[in-house]
Amino acid sequence: MAAPALNNRAGSVSSLGNSPTATPGPTSNKLPLPSYPEIDFRSGARIDELNRLISEFSKHEQREYDDQRALEIHTAKDFIFSMLGMVQKLDQKLPVANEYLLLSGGVREGVVDMDVDELVAYVRGADYDMDFTLLVPALKLHDRNQPVTLDMRQSALGHTWLSLRLFDEGTINRWKECCVGAEPEAGPEGATGHFFSPTRVSEWFHEAVGSVLQELRHRPQRGMPRVEKAERGGAVTSIVLAAGGSRVLYDVVPVVSFKGWPAVAQAWLMENHFWDGKITEEEVIGGFYLLPACSAAGRREAEWRLSFARSEVQLKKCIPSGLMQAYQACKALAAKLLVRPEAVGPYHLRSLMLWACDRLPPAYLAQEGNSAHFLLGLLDDLQHCLVNRACPNYFIPQRNMLAHLSEAAAVLHARRLSSVRSDPAEHLRGAIEHARTASRLPPEQPCLPSPQDGPPAADPAPDDRLAKKLQQLVTENPGKSISVFINPDDVTRPHFRIDDKFF
């Protein structure tokens, strides 16, 4: 009777050994399976290779500048701020003690939420070597007792009209030529004129900057940067300065500056966020702006867009470096494919990065070895947004930033993005080569002092110290803001702040 039992057991063993899903028992003599490197299922790319490519790309994007280059950056910055002081003196429209927000990266890089269709297509390396966005308040509404009327009833979510009807007579007289009246069918019920016009403000600002630049050309001073380009694209005035061997692009945008926080974004504060406990709520809600940017169906000459650029600068402190590197690489990969027709820009990708920080565990995001996973995830998120034609704004989630996108355009961009996702390594190599080419700057020239510096001092130590500070700013604080306080009657003294650091 024992034989049948033995035969059955043997049959069971044989059946187990032939099963494709069987797991060998502890007594199996089979050799262990070889360990394979981690591989991306979709593209077949090795994760460690993607990590290496992302790291190499970051080194080219965040290249260090020597003391001379840092001083040239300062020379260009000094020229821009002095020029704005002259604009204020021109007709006294700009606030006397103004506070500017200087952001690393131009409008084309998605630093602020603005459409770039009307901007001239400048290329890093060919037209400029480094770029900045400068927000210049035309109105600075920081007094809590100052009456402000934001009327959002006639605008898309996240947009508003700004009435000067309740402002003092002096403000209205200064800006009445930059205001429009509300048509009965377009404006709020009972509304009259004095709606601050983003298009007219931008036109005035560009003309004022042009007049000052023309005056400076007629009386050049030793060491003054050369203005290579000064062009208007929509609401943005783009200025390319040549200072020594550096070409610096400034995208200058007239804005309205507010202290505090708008009611339309109040619900966002009630949610849990990745920055909780890392920075204070007071730092996040210190202020917001109105940008001269209209919604797809809004009235162009009256509608402004709410911007939280000041808050984004604070939040960037809490974003892990590995995710930030992946974001920069992803932005470079998507930039060439998603440009024309314009539908998705770098700012959409920035919003997806912030949402990912809220969604994913902090310990996971803090692992720098996950940069490849972050890159692939951002590409997947962006494709998901295109397919569904939905990309919620981080601060106002009810605002869909892709609401205007047609189904045909969404499919076109999703297909383009699919080609990147199917071979990210090859596209990264192309981005690295482009960054490497762009970093091949022209031969350095002797850096002359800025026009405000006066005759060269015998002791160059102060300039050396300033250059080292600026080098630290550029290399160690990418993307941080500089708040500049300008006295038009004394532009020789710098008064600027880099986040919480004073210089």
Sequence and secondary structure as in RCSB ss.txt:
>XXXX:A:sequence
MAAPALNNRAGSVSSLGNSPTATPGPTSNKLPLPSYPEIDFRSGARIDELNRLISEFSKHEQREYDDQRALEIHT
AKDFIFSMLGMVQKLDQKLPVANEYLLLSGGVREGVVDMDVDELVAYVRGADYDMDFTLLVPALKLHDRNQPVTL
DMRQSALGHTWLSLRLFDEGTINRWKECCVGAEPEAGPEGATGHFFSPTRVSEWFHEAVGSVLQELRHRPQRGMP
RVEKAERGGAVTSIVLAAGGSRVLYDVVPVVSFKGWPAVAQAWLMENHFWDGKITEEEVIGGFYLLPACSAAGRR
EAEWRLSFARSEVQLKKCIPSGLMQAYQACKALAAKLLVRPEAVGPYHLRSLMLWACDRLPPAYLAQEGNSAHFL
LGLLDDLQHCLVNRACPNYFIPQRNMLAHLSEAAAVLHARRLSSVRSDPAEHLRGAIEHARTASRLPPEQPCLPS
PQDGPPAADPAPDDRLAKKLQQLVTENPGKSISVFINPDDVTRPHFRIDDKFF
>XXXX:A:secstr
 HHHHHHHHHHHHHHHHH TT    TT           B TTT  BHHHHHHHHHHHHHHHT    HHHHHHHHH
HHHHHHHHHHHHHHHHS S SSEEEEEEES GGGTSSS   TTS    BTTTBSEEEEEEEEEEEE  TTS  EE
E TTS TTEEEEE TTS HHHHHHHGGGEE   TTTS TT  S EE HHHHHHHHHHHHHHHHHHHHHS  TT  
EEEEEEEETTEEEEEEEETTEEEEEEEEEEEEEES  GGGHHHHTS  TTBTTB HHHHTSEEEEES   TTS T
TT EEEE HHHHHHHHTTS HHHHHHHHHHHHHHHTTSTTTT   HHHHHHHHHHHHHHS HHHHT GGGHHHHH
HHHHHHHHHHHHHT  B SSSTT BTTTT  HHHHHHHHHHHHHHHH HHHHHHHHHHHHHHHT           
TTS S  S  HHHHHHHHHHHHHHHH TT  EEEEE TT TTS  EEETTEE 
